[in-house]
Amino acid sequence: MTLELLLQTGLLPEGLNVSFKLLPAILVAGMLALFLGIGYAFRVADTEGMWVAGRSIGNVENGMAIGANWMSAASYLGMAALIALSGFYGLAFVVGWSTGYFILLIFLAAQMRRFGKYTAPDFVGDRFNSDAARAIAAVTTFLIGFVYAIGQARGMGLVGLYIFGDIGLPGLSGYQSMVVLMMTITVGYLTLSGMLGATKNMAVQYVILIFAFLVGLYVVGFSQGYSTVLPQIEYGQMISTLGAEFSQPFVNGGYYLWIATAFSLVVGTCGLPHVLVRFYTVESERTARWSTVWGLFFICLLYFSAPAFAAFGTDLYAQNIGAVYGDPGMTSAAGDVIVVLAAQLANLPQWFVGFVAAGGIAAAIATTAGLFIAGSSAISHDIYANIITDDATQREQVLVGRLSIIALGVITTLAALDPAAPIAALVSYAFSLAGAVLFPMFFLGLWWENTNRQGALAGMTTGLVVWLIPMINEVLPVYVGTGEPYSAALAQWLPAIGSALVAVPIVFAVTIGVSMATEEPDMETKRLVRQCHSPEPMSKMQSAEEVAATDGGQSPADD
């Protein structure tokens, strides 16, 4: 058996019924057609609609969009997979991904909306008066979108196998064929719709994914006798029967790795461009805060339920397929579809299992939408319109943005054909990057007015270097080596999945130190920062820069 065939075989989840199923296929096809229809109905022709939905989204709708945008395949599929495969360690993802939103709510949401730009690199470039900083932020945003979206493509490919089977594209395995199909559909609707259509779709996608996940959990739990009313609590009675790998703390990862992972996910949440841009789509800072609250509520509905689904799926796997832990144990591919596999192994009707699978596809598409729009806006708005040419028309910007979405879709699809890690791990690499490079700039840029251009450039460059070191050490060998890290000691203390624990303190220190050693920002920049904390209301289309230029930015801060 060739190495290529071995790699492709390893991507097929054991126990999953890989075949075409008519009713699930009709269900998913109808769902995808709905997404395309909504995208067409809310298609855009200008930059306001393309990047920030005309700043017209309400708090509940934006909260649902935050939930859908956030609850990717890593949440819908990957979180339960991590808990099933690594037990207590998987809870680091629940803690990290939810705690980050409290920091967003308190320190960033309203202030970012008041700053009032289009993109995260917009903030970096304008706050630090630097096209170089804007370019680094834009490249980082594009890179985050690419790394993050690989996990989404993997999730869509694995779940699609259950519904459509092997569609048989020439030269590709069933999994790879499904990745190509799903990514083609996703890129098509995004290229058409922009942020306005994507946001309207995200609200629908959230309803689909949360309903599919919760109904699936309740039906699996009730039908198998695991739970009745509250599976989120009742699964606790099963823990002692699932093995030490599932229930005992730190069996699958030490204290340091748990803390490093959770910390990286917290700060990464606060640095993800496709999360921060949601605050630019609302009309006011009050709406930004309330949409964060609603978003956290919608997210927690799934996060409190994922451990129960992992427990049910682990037990059903052990009963029907084989040992979950040990050699060979459950593969990462099977773990990544444990939610769908649990419904299948519970002998539920095919259409119902297809409905649960459809929720995973909706989750992956919703997040890919946010990632690709953030990545394409970084290229079109921040690099093309602000650095390459100052007189780009809106038509040109939208065209470059759509071409960027296509380019991002192509390279993501190619990388997802043979991914280097399970879904949640792939996504975590992007969180470490966002936490190391962008979060310090957002936090210091809004809360310390003396942060200057030199400090920002030094800090962002340092963050990129620290992030790249473990990626080269751990991820590169998967493609060009034995698969083992070049340095085991480095992998232990600077893990790729949690590198922000080391990077963030270093970046903060470098940024503050260089800023203190060089000239302070001008008074205009300081007034801009102060205006981000002003209690005075602004109109929907105003930015802090415009207000500061007219009133001197002397309004007292309320934060």
Helices and strands as residue ranges (DSSP letters): H 3-9, H 22-41, H 47-52, G 53-55, H 59-70, H 73-73, I 74-78, H 79-86, G 87-90, H 91-103, I 104-108, H 109-115, H 120-127, H 131-164, H 174-223, H 231-234, G 235-241, H 244-247, H 255-269, H 273-276, G 277-281, H 285-303, H 306-320, H 332-336, H 338-345, H 350-377, I 378-388, H 394-416, H 423-437, H 439-447, H 453-470, I 471-475, H 476-480, H 488-493, G 496-498, H 500-517, H 523-531, H 544-551
